[in-house]
Amino acid sequence: MFVADETGDLAAVSHFTRRLAGAETNVAIGLARLGLRVGWLSRVGAESFGRFIRARVEAEGIDCSRVAIVGGQASGFLLKSKAENGADPLVEYFRKGSAASRLAPADFDPEYFLAARHLHASGVAAALP
């Protein structure tokens, strides 16, 4: 996620702060910070942003052994406006055709999932074209 450092139209914003985003990632990080053992399954691009995502998630103590770094596929991202006075920020998503949108049954290791006590998933990846 790239969050605008200034208010206004995203097309006119000059500076953004790079952060992690995504419901599944946020839940995984929160659980890891509570001291639980957490694994994260996804796909990221081999570009610098994909490597940033995986490194930041791993730095939170999350098992990323099932996160594929895929060449030729970009990592999804979003732009988020800076909101004022409690207004909702504008969010523009760029995840169609991303590495994570191409998750497939071959990415799932049954033994890894059978070893888990809980599973958190959303329908976002399945909804992406």
C-alpha positions, 0 to 999 in steps of 0.5 A: 500500500502507498499512502499519500503523505498529503491531502488532495487528488491522488494524481497530484500527490508527490509523496507516498509512504509504503506500508503493508496492507491486506486483511489476511496480512493484518490478521496474521500480523496481529496474531503473531504479535499476540504470540501465536504461531502463524503461517501465511500463504500467498504469491508475490512478484519477484520485483522489489515490492514483492520482496519487501512484502515478504521480508516485512511479513517474515520480520513479524515472526510469520512463517512465509515458507508457503509464500511463492516469489513469482517472476513475471507477475507483479505484486498487487498494491493500492493507493490510499489518499490522506483523509482529514476530519474522519473522512473515508480515504479514497482507495484505488486497487491495483491487484487484477492479474497480480501474483496473488490473484493467481493462487491455484490449488497447486499452491496449497500443501495439504500437510501444511494445512492439516497441521494448523489449528485454525485457518483464516481466509477471505474471498478476495483472492477468489474474486479477483480476475 
